[in-house]
Each structure stands twice: as structure tokens, then as C-alpha cells.
């Protein structure tokens, strides 16, 4: 809004704003400045003096100055693009620059596109501009046989990912069948059988030699077959040609059939042979291990030959280095885990028959090792534009899925996010959503700075490490959509932010009223009617929508660019036209739709006006009262803003030793914000400039917003407060049929404020409810005349002479309008009153507190206690 004005008050406990900005109420500061005063002749500028002497009627605005009337608008036949609708050169140039430069940090921050459809607008902008995009490789993850927790990234030409995935899976299946067939082949079985028979012959000869040695020493080698198929051997003594156990040998000695020396000799021979048996057993175990190693080597060599034969064509089709490296590690893995891969054991002693073994455990991958997970692929040259409306950590960067069947986590559980989907194009995010999600903003900065994306799980505020896929190089531009002022705030809080988002495309929320922009409105409304099947708008209907856009823009020479709001109005007006059976939407339908929109949200306004009608709220709209004036404020409920007139009163008197200066009652009660307190302090600056040259002000005065209990902020009531103060000091009555809004500076110049249309209409409705007399009206800053887009009722009343709207540029003009006297006369009475106060104070009534304290301004803190 223009200027620093715009007094807003809390509505039923809701916060307020001042001058278009929401601010927090605070305590006023003591204002005891001692700026040099000026002479009476120099108290006003030449322009101000002249204005002060002008008659009040010279400030009145004609009805034609209160509202802009749009001529009928006809649309063109071309469907509008987002570039055409926005029509702003500066942000468009920034967008083109950001889209054209492919370098680190050239991401875009778009601000100013207010309204619920701004994300769609950005998407349409990107598609309409049609930037040149570079196709990026397809990205896949495959198993890492050496580090299973770190899947390997494979990058392939664009669009080839699905083909590679299918061929790799087929390679695994064909390789499995080929290896299995080779192991079952007759030549390989015969080779294995030769090795085993050769080993069995060597084992037999070793055992026969041991048997012959045992026979020479009166013993025998006895072999046993265990139930599990294993064979063990022992040395038994031989008596009468039969091997016997040691217990039987002891029985023969006890029965006298064998003497003790013979038994001892047999036992010594047995002990010697047992040592020999251990040696033989070790040799046989070594032989068995050698045979098994030789058989495994035969199987692996066979599998390696099969692998080379089957992968030769695969490598020719996929010559990427990472594919060749992966196949090498796959061959090593297959050699080491051949039995687990094929899932069988080959037994050459069963005439070539094979027996299936239990399936491999979940920790022993088989065909899953030859599967690839596609995380990025592209099917055409279209530039991807991805809008992520829920940018959680997982949705944005990807995550690792949790297996539901308890299987180990692997590449197939890697889930990509929006950044990968947008690689090679544009990722559109809302800044507020990004900042509120835990961990998202730091990770997004890191990703954009390094140009590498890491897909991780994210739990309890920090990424976990269950699976760590290889980082992916990315080429993506991020487009952040934020509110006006957010870019500057983030740049101030984070020095890295401007280096990451080097392009700031800042759209104005309004565009000037000119024929081309009016055609933009008409073209958009025509396109919307065709797209959504609405009733078409007549030229007068288009004009009514444009007038709504000017009112919403806050100035009658500007139009809003919130096309979502314009579209909503068109939809509701079309609904009314359908109900009436009309084929086109007329001006009357648009104006009814605007009224219905307001009626849906104006309960707070109705309750406030009801309080005035019932007499609960005191406000006089006739006669003249000293030290009392009607100020114009705006209540903001969150869904609607409406004008609320409010009474301001002022009481003044001679300063005392313990109280001097201007007291802001709202400030004492902590019901005002810092901007409002500043406005009150400026009043003392004006008095100092006008009357401080003759000596100390020596006055005390209290200013209050009557029946205002929820707080006030903004300085748009400072003109009304000054008039009430001058009225109280000079005992000059103020016209109660006049309501005042405007901010002032210390020189008495009236400054622009916000919400003038709502303020004027709020006071007009109150006066109309009580009966328009022709003496009622409002005073507003001349700088706000360009903002006027008043309701037709107000314009008609002004045209009929039953209501007045006056524009002033200085407090001197406002004095003439509100008192009927010249500013010189009123200020003369004020100086006379202050002279009396000074005489009484310096004459001894409050000499100790004032003269010794040196109060020249009466500038006292909120509590009103003079400094000691």
C-alpha cells in the first residue's frame, strides 16, 4: 500500500496490520526531543499556507474522481499464454536468463505471483517459454557384489534403461540355465568321475599298504560305515586269524587261552599301527580336499567359459565402462557362489542324476543379482517440469523402502524422488513448504552445491546408513516460489542462499491500466469460459471484472495479476447467469457476484455496524464537539477488511510537576504498536515547530481511541489525533459529520495511507443508516486520490450532494474542512492557550517540577511522569 499509513485494529482478538504490513504491538518510547523551533512566519511552507487559507469547498472531489469506469472490452481470438497474461519485462528477462544459463547456482526464485494459482502460473510460464533442455542419461542401480550395502550406479543413454534392465534380467536367466546345463553335461560329468575314481584308487592303495603292514604285525585294519555315510577305521589285534576287540583280548588272557606276553606284544603293535593310521587318515583327508578343490576348479572354469560366451554379445551392446566392470565382479561372484547360483549339487556316481538342494537362503542372492532398478529414464525430448507440492525428505530426494517379506535391502528397494524425476528439467517448489520440512533445506542446498544426489533413508531428523547407493550426478534447475520479501530475508539470514539462487524473478502484483492489459483480462476470461464451459462474458461484463481488478489492486490506475481471483469471480458470475437463464455474463451478474463474495465473509462487519445502530458504540455524525473527532480505521479479520469509524477524544490542560506532555492512552495500556506510537510522537514535533519558539509547551494532554479494546496499529489516524489535540487546546469545535484519515509528518504535510476505499465506505454506511444530511463526508490525503475505487452507492451520493469526499495535502487544509475556520485562526488560539499554560506554569504553580526539570516539549514517556 502507498505510504506508511493504514491504521488497522484487531477484530475480535485477531491481529492487525499497519501500512500493509503486520506488526507487533509494543510500548512507546519517551519523546522528549528538543529540536530547534521556527518562527511563526516560517512555520509553514508557502504551499501549506496557501492551502490553509483556501476554502473548504476547494478540497472536495467530484464524483468522477471517486471511481474509474472501464469501457467495454472485447477479447481477441488468440488463447492467452502465461507470458502474455503477466506481461512484465523485468521478471521475464530474469526468467529467460536463468533458463538459458546452465551453470552452478543459476536456480530461480520467483516472487510476487500472489494467489492460489501461482504454482500453475509458473508451470505454464516454463512451458510457454520452452527453454532448451539437455537430455540426461538414464540412471539405474545394480548389486554391488563386493559391498552389498553400496549399490552401483549405471548411467546409460537416454531411454535405454528399460532395455538394459530387461536384457540384464534375461542374461541372468539364460546364464543360470547355461551353467546348469554345462554342469549336467556328459563330458563334464565324466571328467568329474575320472577325478573321483583316480582319487578313490589312491585312497585304496594307501589303505591296502596299511593293511599289509598290519597283517605282518598280527593286526588288521577294520573300517566302519556310519549312518550318515561317513567311514572310520580302527586297528584290531588278530587272534586265530580273526580281528578281536581289546575287551575280547583281555577275556582270552583271563581264560588262559593267551598268555600275557603275547597280549602285550599285540598291544604294542597296535599302538604303532594307530600312529600309522593317523598318518594315513591325514593323507586321505588331504586327498579328499584336493579332489574337492579340483572339482570346484573344474566347475568354476566351466562356469567362467559359459559366462564369457554369454556376456560377449551383452558387452558389445552395452560398452559403458561401469557395465564391463560390473560383469567382471559378477563373474567373480559367480565363481565363488556357483552352487548357490545354480541351486544344485552334481553327483558323478549316480549316473548323471542330480538332486535338488533347498533353495538358497535370503542372504544368498541368485537371480536377484542380475536385476537393475531404474530410478530415472526419459522417453522423449520433452523438458520435464515437476511440481512437488509435498516436498518431504523422501518425496524430494528419494528413500530406501523397507522390505515387507524380511528380505535383505538391495538396489530394488531404492525409491527415487522428485529431484530425479526433474533431472534435465525444472523442479518447482513452494519456499514455505521446503523450509518447514525437517532436514529438507540443508540437504537441498548440499545437493545443489555439489551437483550430486544421495538417496538415503531419513528418520528422526538425520539420514540413516542401512543402504548407501552411489551418489548420482544431477542436472536440474530448482524454481522456488515465495512471497514478496522472502528472498531478501533468506539472503540476509543465509549468505549461501544468493549463491545458490542467483536469479530472482520478482513479479509485480499489479499491472498498469492500458489497452493491452485490459485485453489480457478479456482474453483470459474468454479462454477460461471455453476451457471450463462457462457462460461467456459480455464486453460490459469484462469491464466490470477489470474494475474489480483495479479495486483489488488498491489503485485505480493498476490491475491485479491474481488471475486465480479473477477466475473465481468469472465462475461465480457465470453461475448467476446460468440461474437467470442468460446466455452471457453481464455487468449486473459480475457486480452481484462481487457482492455475494463479500457477504460470505462480512459477519464481523455486520456485527460492528449493528453495535453502532444499537448505540453500544458511541459515534456522533452531526453537530460540532471540542476535542472529539471521527477517525477512520480498518478491521482485518483474515478473510475480509472493512472500514470502521472510531471516535478519538483529547483532553488538555496545564502541565504539572508530575505530568507533562502528550499521553497516548493506548500506549499506556499496551494496546498500540510502535508505528502508532511513532505517529503520536510526531504530534509533539508539529506543536514544537508551530508553538515551541515562544517557550516551553508546558501542557499535558491525553489522546484516546474510545471503545477500542483490542489494539490499534498504524499511523493513519495521526491527522485525526492532531486535529483533536488542536481542537482541545484551542477550544475549537470539530464537525462530527466529518471523518478523517491520513498520516502527517512534523511539517504538517498529510501523507498517504492504506485502505482508503474501505474506510470511506465504512463511514458512508453508518451515515446512510442514520440519514444522509449533506454535511457528512470524509477527509483523506490528496496522495490517495489515485486509490479511489468507491462503491457506486458512494459515488451516487457524492454526485447528489448528500455526501462529501475531501482531499487535503496539509493539516492546514484539514483544519479548514473540519472547523470551518482558517488554519491561522485555529493555530492562533492554540498559541494563546499554550501561552496561558506557560504563564501559569512559570508563574509558580508548577515551577519546581517544570522550570528545574527543563521540560521544553512536554515530551514524557507513556506514564506521563516528567523526567527528574
Secondary structure, DSSP 8 states (H G I E B T S, - for coil): --SS---EEESTT---EETTEE--B--------------STTSS-HHHHHHHHS-GGGGB--GGGS----------SS---HHHHH--HHHHHHHHHHHH--STTB-EEEE---STTHHHHHHHHHHHHT-------EEEEE--SS-TTS-EEEEESTT-HHHHHHHHHHHHHHHHHHHHHHHHSHHHHHHHHHHHHHHHHHHHHHHHHHHHHHHHTTEEEEEEE-TTS-EEEEEEEEETTEEE-HHHHHHHHHTTSS-HHHHHHHHHHHHHHHHHHHHHHHHHHHHHHHHHHHHHHHHHHHHHHHHHHHHHHHHHH---HHHHHHHHHHHHHHHHTHHHHH-EEE-GGGTT-EEE-----TTS-SGGGG--EEEE--SSS---EEE-SS--HHHHH-EE---SS-----GGGEE--HHHHTTTSEEEEEHHHHHHSTTHHHHHHHHHHHTEE----EETTEE--S-----EE---EEEEEE-TTHHHHHHHH-TTHHHHB-EEEE--SEEE-SHHHHHHHHHHHHHHHHHHT--EE-HHHHHHHHHHHHHHHTSTTEEE--HHHHHHHHHHHHHHHHHHT-SEE-HHHHHHHHHHHHHTT-HHHHHHHHHHHHTSS----SSEEETEEEEEEEEE-SS-EEEEEEEEEEEEEE--SS--EEEEHHHHTT-BBHHHHHHHHHHHHHHHHHHGGGS---EEEEEEETT--S-EE-STTHHHHHHHHHHHHHT-EEETTEEE--EE-TT-BEE--S-HHHHHHHHHHHHHHH---SS-EEEEEGGGGGG----HHHHHHHHHTSSEEEEESBHHHHHHHHHSS-HHHHHHHHHHHHHHHHHHIIIIISHHHHTTTT-SS----TT-----
